[in-house]
């Protein structure tokens, strides 16, 4: 039976009509009537009663239940379990002691400084409980994603009560008064152990200790941009979203544009529409509420409907309905009866913030709804007891309810394996982007089982990735014959950096590549940081992330992007990532085709790590042989000229910078000055480790001693980005202000060519030699002509140092 109550029909769904239909069902089915009476704060509206009946009939036809009595008995258990989880959630915020027999707590049983995102967590309890009930009835596990990660108390509470929490957590918190008391006391507990680590695993947001967690959810909006790309065919994903997050990120309403049943599993987006941010109503609430949002979503290609967000059965029925509708829509497309885009089902769960507890719907409900601490305020204590007693279920009943809603076994996720073949090494001048383009095609051809996603916020072809674009094509719903477009294209293109990087971050079971303009890639940082945080937590918990290394290639760099003025000249992404954990965010500066391919090859051999490859799109000489490029990636740096024992050392980081340092080295060679020239590929390998995880990622101490020996007296860096960031990152290599200089981008730019940009930022070969002379206590004219020195000193013609434009 098709569940169609959510769809528009010819018969008006008036309240009177729904009441009449629900009454008929209750008269015909005593079990339905018993459940429909509700429990405690949970009521079942006529629309939900009708939808539950339709779902029961559907399950019966599919042979998933023996009779409808079984179904409604378990829906009563669902109400009981939901209320008990809500009871536990409010204790997680306020209490450090629980009594399952319902006796009152004393002021001493409360936290002196309670913390919690109580209102949102209370709203999430019915939602996640509905998901668990659906898993039970269908015998199929579902993945979940929660954009509002601060509502994690709902997930943690339900998982503990149902026995679906991680084994270590179940052992730590047995379901008796003492175990549950430790559980609520540990929520938001900030105590540290002797090693300086936090003792409790119950955090303020979703973390790796919550079973099935996929993201931390601290950055609102990214879940909304990722869910449509996540599940593989045959998988099912429920995405819990928030109305506050809807206004956070552009792109959350594009899911219908991207979903394809051929390469993606079933998705069920569920927005918790409670109408409040921290201090103010959400934009949706201000615009006209759920009715306005329904109209907006229809205009974006969705098939939205509204449910009662207070009722766990409403969530269960909605998810079941969305999966059926999406499956049927894909089947019609497969049979040639319809075409993309699918009108994507979208559930709006209307509720009030903090439903089920005092102060629901107020601004205070976001965090601490009581407005005062029960430990010190008698009125707050009385309100807590009143609210908690309305939720508490008898011990035997909620335990039986959890047993009746037993969960199917979760699927095991196999570790990804990738074949990284030997690249077709370059032996001539070539653009490093063209080499990446060529090697990416080869990688995907030898790994056909990995789903491909390419993130493209602008012009893939203009950035040297023509083969990739022609092979994988833009994903669109109406392809142009003359363009590289296809219904099933793997290139996700939108003028929105957050959206395209999210599409690739969601593809954790596949192979990804993101290519972006360097200046605008900084917009990706929040999404990347969220992935880095979660992956590091997994590593520290002993369960490392299994996704392949994630390459973000930034190109159209500062030094080659003068046609768009200074707005297109910025190195902030690489600098921001260099400040992150060096074992989780690797920033590399390949200087030619071979080093670029070697970096990409090593990236895909990595697991759970974001790589930023800063790559010029210009044609460059071949600086490194295949052997040197491989060694460069392995060690993080390589000596290109001279003997590292020389007292003077030049260090280049960046392709354009290497060209300049080679010129500087040529001048020193002409004057028979002993020196070494080092190419620094990965600055983060030479930092001072901040923890044991970073220490394991640093360059081998023997490599550091060989390339950067103590006998070097003076060292000059020429770097792609800002010099201060490089020096802070490569702290091991800084000999001090009297013996080290670092030259880099000083925020000077505009409509200039490469050589002019180098000059105005003080980053030419001549500036490097002048800096070296200053360190040595020599006049700049020791290695520069008088005209060259006057040029960089602001008293002469710049074109004595750089080529004059044609």
Buried (B, 14 or more C-beta within 10 A) or exposed (E): BEBEBBEEEEEEBEEEEBBEBBBEBBEEBEBBBBBBEEBBBBBBBBBBBBBBBBBBBBBBEEEBBEEBBBBBBBBBBBBBBBBBBBBBBBBBBBBBBBBBEBEEBEBEBBBEEBBBBBBBBBBBBBBBBBBBBBBBBBEBBBBBBBBBBBBBBBBBBBBBBBEBBBEEBBEBBEBEBEBBBBBBBBBBBEEEEEEEEEEBBBBBBBBBBBBBBBBBBBBBBBBBBBBBBBBBEEBBBBBBBBBBBBBBBBBBBBBBBBBBBEBBBBBBBBBBBBBBBEEEBBBBBEBEBBEBBBEBBEEBBBBBBBBBBBBBBBBBBBBBBBBBBBEEBBEEBEEEEBEBBBBBBBBBBBBBBBBBBBBBBBBBBBBBBBBBBBBEBEEBBBBBBEBBEBBBBEBEBBBBBBEBBEBEEEEEEEEBEBEBEEBEBBEEEBBBBBBBBBBBBBBBEEBEEBBBBBBBBBBBBEBBBBBBBEBBBBBBBEBEEEEBBBBEBBBBBBEBBBBBBBBBBBBBBBBBBBBBBBBBBBBBBBBBBBBBBBBBBBBBBEEBBBBBBBBBBBBBBBBBBBEEEBEBBBBBBBBBBBBBBBBBBBBBBBBBBBBBBBBBBBBBEBBBBBBBBBBBBBBBBBBBEBEBBBBBBBBBBBBBBBEBEBBBBBBBBBBBBBBBBBBBBEBBBEEEBEBBBBBBBBBBBBBEBEEEBBEEBBBEEEBBEBBBBEEBEBBBBBBBBBBEBBBBBBEBBBBEEEBBBBBBBEEBBEEBBBBBBBBBBBBBBBBBBBBBBBBBEEEBBBBBBEEBBBBBEEEBEBBBBBEEEE
